[in-house]
């Protein structure tokens, strides 16, 4: 299987061009290639596929093999791949990507023939809780705001993000009965000022990642709804910064950030993945 490793502010996936390749059992393949010791190492697998309604279709799989509806950093990398590899004409500065969360439009910033920054129309977020809802996790009461931006998120405002032991905490938040059976992505947010927040994330099916685009959008929206920030917010994650803007007229969130190719390669997929 030929692949391209790409990352959006440290949120790294293995990408497969399914205009050329066919991937059987993508969930099992995702588990295999995501292993950072015995596979390629990634936050999951993303397939770039033909689409009847958009320039391409994105299929995203987490490290545990579960399929996600949408990935904000992943879709920027998909847009970069599609442009850089000539799947759309070079004069284009926008393209569309079909996802399980709908068709998303991307705007491209191009330098020397390569897409370097992309802005994604993330659509209208949905509030899935009270502005501040209480939940008890491991004997402690936490307040969260639920936001769906293609994926379900629970946003928690904390005084300090660096000291959180997410490896220990994360599964209790992800699998809490309040969020079952679909589980939830959990964002822990420190408000720096009215235009800047800091974020760490525990992603369902992947654990802590260095960045989460839909999580950044959800966190910005929760901050806006709570009155903590203005409508344009810089979200600082472990891997870098994203810009999130709420357009009041349309109600849509727009996410802007970089995307980068890391390397290309080929890997043999063991027969046991397909036939075990």
C-alpha positions in Angstrom: 0.0 0.0 0.0 1.4 3.4 -1.0 0.8 6.2 1.4 1.6 9.7 2.3 2.2 10.8 5.9 0.8 14.3 6.6 0.3 16.5 9.6 -1.8 19.6 10.6 -0.1 21.2 13.6 1.0 17.8 14.8 -2.2 15.9 14.2 -0.7 13.3 12.0 -2.5 10.7 9.8 -1.5 8.2 7.1 -3.2 9.2 3.9 -4.0 6.8 1.0 -4.9 8.1 -2.5 -7.9 5.9 -3.3 -8.1 7.3 -6.8 -5.2 4.8 -7.3 -5.3 2.4 -4.3 -8.0 0.1 -2.8 -8.0 -0.4 1.0 -9.9 -3.4 2.3 -10.9 -3.4 5.9 -9.8 0.2 6.6 -10.6 -0.1 10.3 -8.1 -3.0 10.7 -5.6 -1.2 8.5 -5.9 1.9 10.7 -5.1 -0.1 13.9 -2.1 -1.6 12.2 -0.5 1.4 10.6 -1.2 3.7 13.5 1.0 1.8 15.9 4.1 4.0 16.5 6.4 1.0 17.2 5.2 -1.8 14.9 3.4 0.3 12.2 4.0 3.7 10.6 2.8 5.7 13.5 -0.1 8.1 13.3 -3.4 9.4 14.9 -5.2 7.3 12.3 -5.9 6.6 8.7 -7.5 8.9 6.1 -8.6 7.7 2.7 -8.9 10.2 -0.2 -11.6 8.8 -2.4 -13.6 9.8 -5.6 -16.9 11.5 -5.0 -20.0 12.1 -7.1 -20.9 15.3 -5.3 -17.5 17.0 -4.4 -13.9 17.1 -5.6 -13.1 14.2 -3.4 -14.4 12.2 -0.4 -12.7 11.8 2.9 -12.9 8.6 5.1 -11.3 9.0 8.5 -10.4 6.1 10.9 -9.1 6.5 14.5 -6.2 4.5 15.9 -8.7 2.0 17.4 -10.3 1.4 14.0 -13.5 3.3 14.6 -14.7 5.7 11.9 -15.0 9.4 12.6 -17.4 11.7 10.7 -15.0 14.6 10.4 -11.5 15.7 11.1 -10.6 19.4 10.9 -6.8 19.0 10.6 -7.3 16.0 8.4 -9.5 17.8 5.9 -6.9 20.5 5.5 -4.3 17.9 4.7 -6.8 16.3 2.2 -7.2 19.6 0.5 -3.5 20.1 0.3 -2.9 16.6 -1.2 -5.7 17.1 -3.7 -4.3 20.4 -4.9 -0.6 19.6 -4.7 -1.0 16.3 -6.6 -3.0 17.7 -9.4 -6.4 16.2 -8.6 -7.9 19.7 -9.3 -6.6 22.3 -11.7 -3.7 24.5 -10.5 -5.7 27.7 -11.0 -8.2 26.6 -8.4 -8.2 28.4 -5.0 -11.1 26.5 -3.5 -12.3 22.9 -3.5 -15.0 20.7 -1.9 -14.6 17.6 0.2 -17.4 15.1 1.0 -17.4 13.8 4.6 -19.9 11.9 6.8 -20.6 15.4 8.3 -21.6 16.8 4.9 -19.7 18.5 2.0 -17.1 21.0 3.3 -15.7 23.9 1.3 -12.0 24.8 1.6 -10.2 27.9 0.5 -6.5 27.6 -0.3 -3.5 29.8 0.2 -0.9 28.8 -2.4 2.9 29.5 -2.5 5.2 28.2 -5.2 2.6 25.8 -6.5 1.8 24.2 -3.1 -1.1 24.7 -0.8 0.3 25.9 2.5 -2.6 27.2 4.5 -6.3 26.3 4.2 -9.5 27.7 5.5 -12.4 25.3 6.1 -16.0 26.2 6.4 -16.9 23.9 9.3 -20.6 24.7 9.0 -23.1 25.5 11.8 -22.2 24.1 15.2 -24.9 22.5 17.3 -25.3 23.0 21.1 -25.8 19.6 22.7 -26.0 20.6 26.3 -26.8 23.6 28.5 -24.2 26.3 28.2 -22.7 24.8 31.4 -23.9 21.3 32.3 -22.6 19.4 35.3 -21.3 15.8 35.2 -19.6 13.8 37.9 -16.4 11.9 36.8 -14.4 9.8 39.3 -16.1 11.5 42.2 -15.4 15.1 41.0 -18.0 17.5 39.5 -17.0 19.0 36.1 -18.9 21.6 34.1 -18.9 21.2 30.3 -20.5 22.7 27.3 -21.5 20.2 24.5 -20.9 21.3 21.0 -21.2 19.2 17.8 -19.1 20.3 14.8 -19.5 17.1 12.8 -18.1 15.2 15.8 -19.4 15.4 19.4 -17.4 17.5 21.9 -17.5 18.3 25.6 -15.6 21.5 26.4 -14.3 21.9 30.0 -12.9 25.3 31.2 -10.0 24.8 33.6 -7.4 27.1 35.3 -4.4 25.0 34.1 -4.1 22.6 31.2 -0.5 21.6 31.5 -0.9 19.7 34.8 -3.7 17.5 33.7 -2.9 13.8 33.5 -5.0 13.1 30.4 -3.7 9.5 30.0 -5.3 8.7 33.3 -8.3 11.0 33.0 -9.2 10.7 29.4 -11.0 7.3 29.2 -13.3 8.2 32.2 -14.4 11.3 30.2 -14.7 9.5 26.9 -16.7 6.6 28.2 -18.9 8.4 30.8 -22.5 7.3 30.6 -23.6 10.8 29.8 -21.9 10.5 26.4 -22.6 6.9 25.5 -23.0 5.0 23.2 -21.2 7.3 20.8 -18.6 8.5 23.3 -17.2 12.1 23.1 -14.1 14.1 22.4 -13.1 16.0 25.5 -11.4 19.5 25.4 -9.8 21.2 28.4 -9.5 24.9 27.9 -7.7 27.8 29.6 -8.9 31.2 28.6 -5.8 33.5 28.1 -7.7 36.6 26.9 -10.7 37.5 24.8 -9.0 36.5 21.6 -6.8 33.6 22.8 -7.4 30.2 24.4 -5.2 27.2 25.2 -6.4 23.7 24.6 -5.6 20.0 25.2 -7.7 17.3 23.8 -8.6 13.7 24.5 -10.0 12.3 21.2 -12.4 9.3 21.3 -10.7 6.4 19.7 -7.3 8.0 19.6 -6.4 9.3 23.1 -4.5 12.6 23.5 -3.5 14.1 20.2 -1.4 17.2 19.5 -4.3 18.9 17.8 -7.9 18.5 16.9 -9.5 20.8 14.4 -13.2 20.1 15.2 -12.2 20.3 18.9 -10.7 23.7 18.4 -13.8 24.9 16.6 -16.0 23.5 19.3 -13.9 25.1 22.0 -14.0 28.5 20.3 -17.7 28.2 20.0 -18.1 27.3 23.7 -15.9 30.2 24.7 -18.0 32.6 22.6 -21.3 31.3 23.9 -20.0 31.5 27.5 -18.9 35.2 26.9 -15.2 34.5 27.4 -14.0 35.5 24.0 -14.8 37.6 20.9 -15.9 36.0 17.6 -12.4 35.4 16.3 -10.2 33.2 18.5 -6.6 31.9 18.3 -6.6 28.3 19.7 -3.2 27.2 20.9 -2.7 23.4 20.9 0.3 21.2 21.6 1.2 21.2 17.9 0.5 24.9 17.1 -2.2 27.5 16.6 -5.5 27.5 14.7 -7.6 30.5 13.9 -11.4 30.0 14.5 -13.9 32.6 13.3 -17.6 32.7 13.9 -19.5 34.4 11.1 -22.6 35.7 12.8 -24.6 36.2 9.5 -24.3 32.6 8.4 -23.8 31.0 11.8 -20.8 29.1 10.4 -17.4 28.5 12.0 -14.3 28.9 9.8 -11.0 27.3 10.7 -7.7 28.4 9.3 -4.4 26.6 9.7 -1.4 24.9 7.9 -1.0 21.5 6.4 2.2 19.7 5.6 3.4 16.5 3.9 6.0 14.6 6.0 7.0 11.7 3.8 5.8 9.2 1.2 6.2 5.4 1.4 4.9 1.9 0.8 4.0 -0.7 3.4 3.0 -4.3 3.2 -0.3 -5.0 5.0 -0.2 -8.4 6.6 -2.6 -11.0 5.3 -3.9 -11.6 8.9 -5.5 -8.2 8.9 -7.7 -9.2 6.1 -8.3 -12.8 6.9 -7.9 -13.3 10.6 
